[in-house]
């Protein structure tokens, strides 16, 4: 059995992506380097697409999988002690692969 979950993506992710791409075009275009601006904008757009599409969650058999870009981390469901809702920019003591301020914190019974 395999179940896939898409991450929640807040509106501000798309806003920041759009501003970044526009800045890459407008800055060089002011100096007359439109081609460089288009190249920079396309490069940033590819990076943003990879970041947005690179996060995925999956439950397979008795494991929870978290994909960050091309790397999967598998957590046995039996080691999950607590699942809590959180909201905010920083989650205490962790780096998370989320695209929203609304998140879930997973606490494990065994850190190994």
C-alpha positions in Angstrom: 0.0 0.0 0.0 1.3 3.5 -0.9 -0.4 6.8 -0.1 1.0 10.1 -1.4 0.4 13.5 0.2 1.0 16.9 -1.4 2.4 19.6 0.8 0.3 22.7 1.6 1.7 25.7 -0.3 1.0 29.2 1.1 0.2 32.1 -1.2 3.4 34.0 -0.2 5.6 31.3 -1.7 4.1 32.1 -5.2 4.5 35.8 -4.4 8.1 35.6 -3.5 8.8 33.4 -6.5 7.1 36.0 -8.8 9.0 38.9 -7.2 12.3 37.0 -7.6 11.7 36.3 -11.2 10.6 39.8 -12.0 13.7 41.3 -10.2 15.9 39.0 -12.3 14.3 40.5 -15.5 13.9 44.1 -14.5 17.4 44.7 -13.0 19.4 43.7 -16.1 16.8 45.2 -18.4 17.4 48.6 -16.9 21.0 48.3 -17.9 20.0 47.0 -21.4 21.0 43.4 -20.8 17.6 41.8 -21.5 19.1 38.5 -22.5 21.0 38.2 -19.2 17.8 39.1 -17.3 15.8 36.4 -19.1 18.5 33.8 -18.4 18.6 34.8 -14.7 14.8 34.7 -14.5 14.6 31.3 -16.1 17.3 30.0 -13.8 15.4 31.3 -10.7 12.1 29.9 -12.0 13.7 26.4 -12.4 15.1 26.7 -8.8 11.7 27.6 -7.5 9.9 24.8 -9.4 12.5 22.3 -8.0 11.9 23.7 -4.4 8.1 23.6 -4.7 7.9 20.2 -6.5 10.8 18.7 -4.4 8.7 18.3 -1.2 6.6 15.2 -1.0 5.2 13.0 1.8 4.4 9.3 1.4 3.1 6.5 3.6 4.4 3.1 2.4 3.7 -0.1 4.4 4.6 1.0 7.9 6.8 3.9 7.2 6.4 7.7 6.7 8.6 9.1 3.9 9.6 12.7 3.6 11.2 13.8 0.4 13.4 17.0 0.3 14.5 17.5 -3.3 15.9 14.1 -4.3 16.6 12.7 -0.8 14.0 10.5 1.1 13.9 10.1 4.8 11.9 7.2 6.1 10.5 7.1 9.6 8.9 3.9 11.0 5.3 4.8 12.0 5.8 2.8 15.2 8.5 5.3 16.3 6.1 8.3 16.1 5.1 9.4 19.6 3.4 12.8 19.1 2.0 14.7 16.1 1.3 18.4 16.9 0.0 21.3 14.7 2.3 24.3 14.7 2.2 27.7 13.1 5.1 30.0 12.4 8.3 30.7 10.5 10.7 28.7 12.7 10.1 25.3 14.2 12.1 24.8 17.4 15.5 23.1 16.7 14.8 21.8 13.2 15.1 22.5 9.6 11.9 21.7 7.8 10.8 21.0 4.3 7.6 22.9 4.3 6.1 25.5 2.1 3.6 26.8 4.6 3.4 28.5 8.0 0.9 25.8 9.1 2.9 22.6 9.9 3.0 19.4 11.7 5.7 18.5 14.3 6.5 14.8 14.5 8.1 13.7 17.8 9.7 10.3 17.7 10.0 7.9 20.6 13.6 7.0 19.7 16.0 9.5 18.1 18.1 6.9 16.4 
